[in-house]
Amino acid sequence: MIIDKFSGVAAGLSAPAGTIFTIEPDDAADLPILTRAINVARSGDLRVTMADGTTGTLFLAAGSLVDLRVRRVWATGTSAEGICGLS
């Protein structure tokens, strides 16, 4: 059994991520979990809607881990591949 010494502590935005999930870009649906960071396997543009509802396009280099609070990754305008969200 794994012991988690921090299970009773609320995770703030500066805490490390505890969940990783694959992101399939979708023009019609928000992500199931708001991200804390995003990683891409292949460099490219990433069109996103942020936690506050603003939308824009960012270039992410392969292997980068970028702190972003994202609610949607759009298929249209996204060329990056192998997208993972951390939360």
Biopython code that builds the backbone (N, CA, C, O; Angstrom):
import numpy as np
from Bio.PDB.StructureBuilder import StructureBuilder

atoms = [
    (1, "MET", "N", (0.844, -1.182, 0.000)),
    (1, "MET", "CA", (0.000, 0.000, 0.000)),
    (1, "MET", "C", (0.888, 1.244, 0.000)),
    (1, "MET", "O", (1.850, 1.333, 0.763)),
    (2, "ILE", "N", (0.558, 2.189, -0.853)),
    (2, "ILE", "CA", (1.312, 3.436, -0.940)),
    (2, "ILE", "C", (0.836, 4.392, 0.140)),
    (2, "ILE", "O", (-0.364, 4.535, 0.378)),
    (3, "ILE", "N", (1.782, 5.037, 0.784)),
    (3, "ILE", "CA", (1.467, 6.048, 1.793)),
    (3, "ILE", "C", (1.599, 7.419, 1.149)),
    (3, "ILE", "O", (2.637, 7.737, 0.569)),
    (4, "ASP", "N", (0.560, 8.228, 1.246)),
    (4, "ASP", "CA", (0.571, 9.600, 0.737)),
    (4, "ASP", "C", (0.527, 10.542, 1.932)),
    (4, "ASP", "O", (-0.530, 10.755, 2.527)),
    (5, "LYS", "N", (1.664, 11.097, 2.276)),
    (5, "LYS", "CA", (1.754, 11.976, 3.442)),
    (5, "LYS", "C", (1.036, 13.305, 3.233)),
    (5, "LYS", "O", (0.851, 14.071, 4.179)),
    (6, "PHE", "N", (0.634, 13.577, 1.994)),
    (6, "PHE", "CA", (-0.013, 14.844, 1.698)),
    (6, "PHE", "C", (-1.490, 14.687, 1.339)),
    (6, "PHE", "O", (-2.100, 15.631, 0.837)),
    (7, "SER", "N", (-2.065, 13.532, 1.581)),
    (7, "SER", "CA", (-3.455, 13.280, 1.190)),
    (7, "SER", "C", (-4.447, 14.207, 1.881)),
    (7, "SER", "O", (-5.520, 14.469, 1.337)),
    (8, "GLY", "N", (-4.120, 14.700, 3.048)),
    (8, "GLY", "CA", (-5.033, 15.587, 3.772)),
    (8, "GLY", "C", (-4.771, 17.058, 3.546)),
    (8, "GLY", "O", (-5.388, 17.910, 4.186)),
    (9, "VAL", "N", (-3.844, 17.368, 2.624)),
    (9, "VAL", "CA", (-3.468, 18.758, 2.366)),
    (9, "VAL", "C", (-4.076, 19.209, 1.044)),
    (9, "VAL", "O", (-3.982, 18.503, 0.040)),
    (10, "ALA", "N", (-4.696, 20.383, 1.043)),
    (10, "ALA", "CA", (-5.252, 20.931, -0.197)),
    (10, "ALA", "C", (-4.114, 21.318, -1.138)),
    (10, "ALA", "O", (-3.154, 21.969, -0.724)),
    (11, "ALA", "N", (-4.224, 20.917, -2.402)),
    (11, "ALA", "CA", (-3.201, 21.233, -3.397)),
    (11, "ALA", "C", (-3.439, 22.625, -3.966)),
    (11, "ALA", "O", (-4.502, 22.893, -4.525)),
    (12, "GLY", "N", (-2.471, 23.500, -3.830)),
    (12, "GLY", "CA", (-2.541, 24.832, -4.422)),
    (12, "GLY", "C", (-1.989, 24.793, -5.838)),
    (12, "GLY", "O", (-1.552, 23.742, -6.306)),
    (13, "LEU", "N", (-2.005, 25.929, -6.519)),
    (13, "LEU", "CA", (-1.524, 25.981, -7.899)),
    (13, "LEU", "C", (-0.030, 25.717, -8.011)),
    (13, "LEU", "O", (0.446, 25.339, -9.081)),
    (14, "SER", "N", (0.716, 25.908, -6.936)),
    (14, "SER", "CA", (2.157, 25.656, -6.988)),
    (14, "SER", "C", (2.504, 24.206, -6.640)),
    (14, "SER", "O", (3.669, 23.815, -6.716)),
    (15, "ALA", "N", (1.517, 23.421, -6.264)),
    (15, "ALA", "CA", (1.755, 22.010, -5.936)),
    (15, "ALA", "C", (2.001, 21.215, -7.218)),
    (15, "ALA", "O", (1.530, 21.609, -8.285)),
    (16, "PRO", "N", (2.725, 20.113, -7.130)),
    (16, "PRO", "CA", (2.951, 19.298, -8.320)),
    (16, "PRO", "C", (1.651, 18.653, -8.806)),
    (16, "PRO", "O", (0.721, 18.430, -8.031)),
    (17, "ALA", "N", (1.610, 18.362, -10.095)),
    (17, "ALA", "CA", (0.434, 17.720, -10.682)),
    (17, "ALA", "C", (0.262, 16.319, -10.110)),
    (17, "ALA", "O", (1.238, 15.661, -9.751)),
    (18, "GLY", "N", (-0.978, 15.873, -10.028)),
    (18, "GLY", "CA", (-1.272, 14.543, -9.516)),
    (18, "GLY", "C", (-1.971, 13.651, -10.525)),
    (18, "GLY", "O", (-2.187, 12.468, -10.265)),
    (19, "THR", "N", (-2.327, 14.212, -11.682)),
    (19, "THR", "CA", (-3.065, 13.473, -12.706)),
    (19, "THR", "C", (-2.479, 13.785, -14.075)),
    (19, "THR", "O", (-2.131, 14.932, -14.358)),
    (20, "ILE", "N", (-2.366, 12.764, -14.929)),
    (20, "ILE", "CA", (-1.960, 12.963, -16.319)),
    (20, "ILE", "C", (-3.022, 12.326, -17.210)),
    (20, "ILE", "O", (-3.544, 11.257, -16.894)),
    (21, "PHE", "N", (-3.339, 12.988, -18.325)),
    (21, "PHE", "CA", (-4.342, 12.448, -19.237)),
    (21, "PHE", "C", (-4.053, 12.894, -20.663)),
    (21, "PHE", "O", (-3.491, 13.964, -20.894)),
    (22, "THR", "N", (-4.446, 12.052, -21.615)),
    (22, "THR", "CA", (-4.279, 12.359, -23.032)),
    (22, "THR", "C", (-5.333, 13.361, -23.457)),
    (22, "THR", "O", (-6.495, 13.259, -23.065)),
    (23, "ILE", "N", (-4.921, 14.332, -24.263)),
    (23, "ILE", "CA", (-5.853, 15.339, -24.774)),
    (23, "ILE", "C", (-6.050, 15.117, -26.264)),
    (23, "ILE", "O", (-5.092, 15.136, -27.036)),
    (24, "GLU", "N", (-7.294, 14.908, -26.659)),
    (24, "GLU", "CA", (-7.679, 14.842, -28.068)),
    (24, "GLU", "C", (-8.327, 16.183, -28.400)),
    (24, "GLU", "O", (-9.395, 16.496, -27.874)),
    (25, "PRO", "N", (-7.698, 16.978, -29.267)),
    (25, "PRO", "CA", (-8.283, 18.277, -29.608)),
    (25, "PRO", "C", (-9.713, 18.124, -30.121)),
    (25, "PRO", "O", (-10.014, 17.202, -30.878)),
    (26, "ASP", "N", (-10.587, 19.033, -29.702)),
    (26, "ASP", "CA", (-12.013, 18.962, -30.022)),
    (26, "ASP", "C", (-12.575, 20.376, -30.051)),
    (26, "ASP", "O", (-12.467, 21.118, -29.075)),
    (27, "ASP", "N", (-13.179, 20.742, -31.185)),
    (27, "ASP", "CA", (-13.741, 22.085, -31.322)),
    (27, "ASP", "C", (-15.043, 22.272, -30.548)),
    (27, "ASP", "O", (-15.477, 23.406, -30.346)),
    (28, "ALA", "N", (-15.670, 21.189, -30.113)),
    (28, "ALA", "CA", (-17.001, 21.293, -29.515)),
    (28, "ALA", "C", (-17.066, 20.983, -28.021)),
    (28, "ALA", "O", (-18.092, 21.233, -27.388)),
    (29, "ALA", "N", (-15.994, 20.445, -27.450)),
    (29, "ALA", "CA", (-16.092, 20.001, -26.049)),
    (29, "ALA", "C", (-14.909, 20.472, -25.215)),
    (29, "ALA", "O", (-13.764, 20.468, -25.667)),
    (30, "ASP", "N", (-15.214, 20.878, -23.989)),
    (30, "ASP", "CA", (-14.174, 21.220, -23.028)),
    (30, "ASP", "C", (-13.524, 19.940, -22.513)),
    (30, "ASP", "O", (-14.090, 18.854, -22.633)),
    (31, "LEU", "N", (-12.340, 20.078, -21.942)),
    (31, "LEU", "CA", (-11.649, 18.951, -21.327)),
    (31, "LEU", "C", (-12.411, 18.494, -20.085)),
    (31, "LEU", "O", (-13.132, 19.290, -19.483)),
    (32, "PRO", "N", (-12.267, 17.241, -19.694)),
    (32, "PRO", "CA", (-12.954, 16.774, -18.486)),
    (32, "PRO", "C", (-12.345, 17.349, -17.205)),
    (32, "PRO", "O", (-13.006, 17.415, -16.168)),
    (33, "ILE", "N", (-11.073, 17.766, -17.291)),
    (33, "ILE", "CA", (-10.354, 18.322, -16.144)),
    (33, "ILE", "C", (-9.614, 19.572, -16.607)),
    (33, "ILE", "O", (-8.980, 19.556, -17.662)),
    (34, "LEU", "N", (-9.684, 20.636, -15.847)),
    (34, "LEU", "CA", (-8.904, 21.839, -16.127)),
    (34, "LEU", "C", (-7.433, 21.509, -15.915)),
    (34, "LEU", "O", (-7.067, 20.941, -14.886)),
    (35, "THR", "N", (-6.582, 21.861, -16.884)),
    (35, "THR", "CA", (-5.169, 21.501, -16.759)),
    (35, "THR", "C", (-4.421, 22.440, -15.818)),
    (35, "THR", "O", (-4.849, 23.558, -15.534)),
    (36, "ARG", "N", (-3.304, 21.938, -15.357)),
    (36, "ARG", "CA", (-2.329, 22.711, -14.580)),
    (36, "ARG", "C", (-1.112, 22.968, -15.469)),
    (36, "ARG", "O", (-0.414, 23.971, -15.318)),
    (37, "ALA", "N", (-0.873, 22.029, -16.411)),
    (37, "ALA", "CA", (0.227, 22.130, -17.365)),
    (37, "ALA", "C", (-0.089, 21.255, -18.572)),
    (37, "ALA", "O", (-0.930, 20.358, -18.510)),
    (38, "ILE", "N", (0.617, 21.543, -19.687)),
    (38, "ILE", "CA", (0.451, 20.762, -20.916)),
    (38, "ILE", "C", (1.826, 20.401, -21.453)),
    (38, "ILE", "O", (2.769, 21.188, -21.378)),
    (39, "ASN", "N", (1.920, 19.180, -22.002)),
    (39, "ASN", "CA", (3.131, 18.688, -22.643)),
    (39, "ASN", "C", (2.751, 18.210, -24.034)),
    (39, "ASN", "O", (1.670, 17.656, -24.231)),
    (40, "VAL", "N", (3.651, 18.426, -25.014)),
    (40, "VAL", "CA", (3.420, 17.914, -26.365)),
    (40, "VAL", "C", (4.619, 17.076, -26.795)),
    (40, "VAL", "O", (5.759, 17.388, -26.451)),
    (41, "ALA", "N", (4.355, 16.009, -27.552)),
    (41, "ALA", "CA", (5.418, 15.137, -28.048)),
    (41, "ALA", "C", (6.003, 15.664, -29.353)),
    (41, "ALA", "O", (7.184, 15.458, -29.629)),
    (42, "ARG", "N", (5.181, 16.347, -30.163)),
    (42, "ARG", "CA", (5.642, 16.906, -31.433)),
    (42, "ARG", "C", (5.307, 18.390, -31.466)),
    (42, "ARG", "O", (4.164, 18.784, -31.235)),
    (43, "SER", "N", (6.306, 19.202, -31.754)),
    (43, "SER", "CA", (6.146, 20.660, -31.785)),
    (43, "SER", "C", (5.026, 21.089, -32.717)),
    (43, "SER", "O", (4.751, 20.439, -33.725)),
    (44, "GLY", "N", (4.386, 22.195, -32.362)),
    (44, "GLY", "CA", (3.357, 22.757, -33.218)),
    (44, "GLY", "C", (2.511, 23.767, -32.479)),
    (44, "GLY", "O", (2.730, 24.063, -31.305)),
    (45, "ASP", "N", (1.535, 24.289, -33.206)),
    (45, "ASP", "CA", (0.609, 25.250, -32.618)),
    (45, "ASP", "C", (-0.426, 24.527, -31.767)),
    (45, "ASP", "O", (-0.809, 23.391, -32.045)),
    (46, "LEU", "N", (-0.860, 25.214, -30.734)),
    (46, "LEU", "CA", (-1.893, 24.695, -29.845)),
    (46, "LEU", "C", (-2.910, 25.811, -29.649)),
    (46, "LEU", "O", (-2.621, 26.818, -29.004)),
    (47, "ARG", "N", (-4.097, 25.625, -30.207)),
    (47, "ARG", "CA", (-5.169, 26.603, -30.017)),
    (47, "ARG", "C", (-5.950, 26.179, -28.783)),
    (47, "ARG", "O", (-6.465, 25.063, -28.715)),
    (48, "VAL", "N", (-6.033, 27.077, -27.813)),
    (48, "VAL", "CA", (-6.630, 26.734, -26.524)),
    (48, "VAL", "C", (-7.617, 27.790, -26.059)),
    (48, "VAL", "O", (-7.546, 28.955, -26.450)),
    (49, "THR", "N", (-8.539, 27.353, -25.216)),
    (49, "THR", "CA", (-9.365, 28.262, -24.429)),
    (49, "THR", "C", (-8.898, 28.104, -22.993)),
    (49, "THR", "O", (-8.885, 27.004, -22.439)),
    (50, "MET", "N", (-8.517, 29.228, -22.405)),
    (50, "MET", "CA", (-7.967, 29.230, -21.058)),
    (50, "MET", "C", (-9.084, 29.123, -20.023)),
    (50, "MET", "O", (-10.265, 29.184, -20.367)),
    (51, "ALA", "N", (-8.711, 28.964, -18.768)),
    (51, "ALA", "CA", (-9.668, 28.829, -17.671)),
    (51, "ALA", "C", (-10.630, 30.006, -17.607)),
    (51, "ALA", "O", (-11.792, 29.842, -17.237)),
    (52, "ASP", "N", (-10.146, 31.202, -17.969)),
    (52, "ASP", "CA", (-10.988, 32.403, -17.885)),
    (52, "ASP", "C", (-11.854, 32.625, -19.121)),
    (52, "ASP", "O", (-12.598, 33.604, -19.183)),
    (53, "GLY", "N", (-11.769, 31.718, -20.120)),
    (53, "GLY", "CA", (-12.604, 31.816, -21.310)),
    (53, "GLY", "C", (-11.945, 32.485, -22.506)),
    (53, "GLY", "O", (-12.524, 32.492, -23.592)),
    (54, "THR", "N", (-10.751, 33.047, -22.340)),
    (54, "THR", "CA", (-10.051, 33.653, -23.472)),
    (54, "THR", "C", (-9.455, 32.551, -24.344)),
    (54, "THR", "O", (-9.082, 31.485, -23.853)),
    (55, "THR", "N", (-9.370, 32.829, -25.652)),
    (55, "THR", "CA", (-8.880, 31.844, -26.609)),
    (55, "THR", "C", (-7.715, 32.418, -27.388)),
    (55, "THR", "O", (-7.715, 33.598, -27.739)),
    (56, "GLY", "N", (-6.719, 31.581, -27.659)),
    (56, "GLY", "CA", (-5.566, 32.014, -28.437)),
    (56, "GLY", "C", (-4.756, 30.818, -28.893)),
    (56, "GLY", "O", (-5.031, 29.678, -28.519)),
    (57, "THR", "N", (-3.747, 31.101, -29.712)),
    (57, "THR", "CA", (-2.884, 30.056, -30.251)),
    (57, "THR", "C", (-1.460, 30.266, -29.759)),
    (57, "THR", "O", (-0.919, 31.370, -29.826)),
    (58, "LEU", "N", (-0.863, 29.186, -29.265)),
    (58, "LEU", "CA", (0.503, 29.205, -28.749)),
    (58, "LEU", "C", (1.329, 28.186, -29.513)),
    (58, "LEU", "O", (0.798, 27.178, -29.980)),
    (59, "PHE", "N", (2.631, 28.442, -29.643)),
    (59, "PHE", "CA", (3.535, 27.438, -30.202)),
    (59, "PHE", "C", (4.205, 26.721, -29.047)),
    (59, "PHE", "O", (4.781, 27.358, -28.165)),
    (60, "LEU", "N", (4.131, 25.395, -29.049)),
    (60, "LEU", "CA", (4.793, 24.597, -28.016)),
    (60, "LEU", "C", (5.841, 23.708, -28.665)),
    (60, "LEU", "O", (5.566, 23.029, -29.655)),
    (61, "ALA", "N", (7.038, 23.716, -28.102)),
    (61, "ALA", "CA", (8.122, 22.867, -28.589)),
    (61, "ALA", "C", (7.979, 21.466, -28.000)),
    (61, "ALA", "O", (7.522, 21.297, -26.870)),
    (62, "ALA", "N", (8.373, 20.479, -28.776)),
    (62, "ALA", "CA", (8.302, 19.088, -28.319)),
    (62, "ALA", "C", (9.052, 18.916, -27.005)),
    (62, "ALA", "O", (10.168, 19.409, -26.843)),
    (63, "GLY", "N", (8.426, 18.213, -26.077)),
    (63, "GLY", "CA", (9.049, 17.932, -24.799)),
    (63, "GLY", "C", (8.893, 19.014, -23.757)),
    (63, "GLY", "O", (9.261, 18.823, -22.598)),
    (64, "SER", "N", (8.346, 20.157, -24.161)),
    (64, "SER", "CA", (8.182, 21.244, -23.192)),
    (64, "SER", "C", (7.006, 20.951, -22.266)),
    (64, "SER", "O", (6.022, 20.329, -22.665)),
    (65, "LEU", "N", (7.126, 21.405, -21.039)),
    (65, "LEU", "CA", (6.048, 21.313, -20.063)),
    (65, "LEU", "C", (5.695, 22.747, -19.704)),
    (65, "LEU", "O", (6.469, 23.442, -19.046)),
    (66, "VAL", "N", (4.515, 23.185, -20.144)),
    (66, "VAL", "CA", (4.125, 24.584, -20.005)),
    (66, "VAL", "C", (2.964, 24.698, -19.021)),
    (66, "VAL", "O", (1.948, 24.018, -19.161)),
    (67, "ASP", "N", (3.129, 25.562, -18.030)),
    (67, "ASP", "CA", (2.072, 25.799, -17.043)),
    (67, "ASP", "C", (0.942, 26.578, -17.700)),
    (67, "ASP", "O", (1.078, 27.770, -17.973)),
    (68, "LEU", "N", (-0.165, 25.906, -17.951)),
    (68, "LEU", "CA", (-1.335, 26.517, -18.583)),
    (68, "LEU", "C", (-2.596, 25.970, -17.930)),
    (68, "LEU", "O", (-2.733, 24.758, -17.763)),
    (69, "ARG", "N", (-3.508, 26.846, -17.564)),
    (69, "ARG", "CA", (-4.818, 26.446, -17.033)),
    (69, "ARG", "C", (-5.785, 26.457, -18.216)),
    (69, "ARG", "O", (-6.389, 27.487, -18.516)),
    (70, "VAL", "N", (-5.930, 25.324, -18.881)),
    (70, "VAL", "CA", (-6.679, 25.205, -20.136)),
    (70, "VAL", "C", (-7.964, 24.421, -19.917)),
    (70, "VAL", "O", (-7.981, 23.407, -19.220)),
    (71, "ARG", "N", (-9.039, 24.912, -20.527)),
    (71, "ARG", "CA", (-10.316, 24.197, -20.458)),
    (71, "ARG", "C", (-10.672, 23.513, -21.774)),
    (71, "ARG", "O", (-11.456, 22.564, -21.781)),
    (72, "ARG", "N", (-10.093, 23.994, -22.921)),
    (72, "ARG", "CA", (-10.360, 23.356, -24.217)),
    (72, "ARG", "C", (-9.129, 23.456, -25.105)),
    (72, "ARG", "O", (-8.453, 24.484, -25.140)),
    (73, "VAL", "N", (-8.849, 22.366, -25.826)),
    (73, "VAL", "CA", (-7.844, 22.368, -26.883)),
    (73, "VAL", "C", (-8.600, 22.137, -28.181)),
    (73, "VAL", "O", (-9.259, 21.112, -28.360)),
    (74, "TRP", "N", (-8.495, 23.095, -29.076)),
    (74, "TRP", "CA", (-9.242, 23.079, -30.329)),
    (74, "TRP", "C", (-8.553, 22.209, -31.379)),
    (74, "TRP", "O", (-7.325, 22.201, -31.471)),
    (75, "ALA", "N", (-9.341, 21.478, -32.171)),
    (75, "ALA", "CA", (-8.803, 20.719, -33.300)),
    (75, "ALA", "C", (-8.383, 21.687, -34.401)),
    (75, "ALA", "O", (-7.308, 21.552, -34.984)),
    (76, "THR", "N", (-9.248, 22.671, -34.679)),
    (76, "THR", "CA", (-8.943, 23.686, -35.681)),
    (76, "THR", "C", (-7.873, 24.611, -35.126)),
    (76, "THR", "O", (-8.060, 25.228, -34.078)),
    (77, "GLY", "N", (-6.759, 24.707, -35.827)),
    (77, "GLY", "CA", (-5.677, 25.583, -35.388)),
    (77, "GLY", "C", (-4.621, 24.887, -34.547)),
    (77, "GLY", "O", (-3.637, 25.515, -34.156)),
    (78, "THR", "N", (-4.804, 23.595, -34.259)),
    (78, "THR", "CA", (-3.813, 22.838, -33.486)),
    (78, "THR", "C", (-3.059, 21.898, -34.418)),
    (78, "THR", "O", (-3.657, 21.066, -35.101)),
    (79, "SER", "N", (-1.723, 22.045, -34.434)),
    (79, "SER", "CA", (-0.880, 21.139, -35.223)),
    (79, "SER", "C", (0.057, 20.313, -34.340)),
    (79, "SER", "O", (0.662, 19.352, -34.815)),
    (80, "ALA", "N", (0.182, 20.676, -33.064)),
    (80, "ALA", "CA", (0.996, 19.891, -32.129)),
    (80, "ALA", "C", (0.369, 18.507, -31.967)),
    (80, "ALA", "O", (-0.846, 18.347, -32.082)),
    (81, "GLU", "N", (1.209, 17.515, -31.700)),
    (81, "GLU", "CA", (0.718, 16.146, -31.541)),
    (81, "GLU", "C", (1.224, 15.534, -30.241)),
    (81, "GLU", "O", (2.197, 16.006, -29.652)),
    (82, "GLY", "N", (0.553, 14.485, -29.809)),
    (82, "GLY", "CA", (0.945, 13.811, -28.575)),
    (82, "GLY", "C", (0.745, 14.710, -27.373)),
    (82, "GLY", "O", (1.651, 14.888, -26.560)),
    (83, "ILE", "N", (-0.454, 15.278, -27.265)),
    (83, "ILE", "CA", (-0.748, 16.276, -26.234)),
    (83, "ILE", "C", (-1.209, 15.589, -24.954)),
    (83, "ILE", "O", (-2.110, 14.750, -24.973)),
    (84, "CYS", "N", (-0.581, 15.955, -23.849)),
    (84, "CYS", "CA", (-0.961, 15.436, -22.533)),
    (84, "CYS", "C", (-1.257, 16.598, -21.604)),
    (84, "CYS", "O", (-0.570, 17.619, -21.620)),
    (85, "GLY", "N", (-2.286, 16.426, -20.798)),
    (85, "GLY", "CA", (-2.606, 17.407, -19.770)),
    (85, "GLY", "C", (-2.196, 16.881, -18.413)),
    (85, "GLY", "O", (-2.268, 15.680, -18.150)),
    (86, "LEU", "N", (-1.767, 17.785, -17.557)),
    (86, "LEU", "CA", (-1.462, 17.444, -16.169)),
    (86, "LEU", "C", (-2.336, 18.304, -15.289)),
    (86, "LEU", "O", (-2.550, 19.483, -15.570)),
    (87, "SER", "N", (-2.837, 17.713, -14.226)),
    (87, "SER", "CA", (-3.718, 18.452, -13.329)),
    (87, "SER", "C", (-3.447, 18.050, -11.897)),
    (87, "SER", "O", (-4.089, 18.562, -10.980)),
]
sb = StructureBuilder()
sb.init_structure("model")
sb.init_model(0)
sb.init_chain("A")
sb.init_seg("    ")
for serial, (resi, resn, name, xyz) in enumerate(atoms, 1):
    if name == "N":
        sb.init_residue(resn, " ", resi, " ")
    sb.init_atom(name, np.array(xyz, "f"), 0.0, 1.0, " ", f" {name:<3s}", serial, name[0])
structure = sb.get_structure()
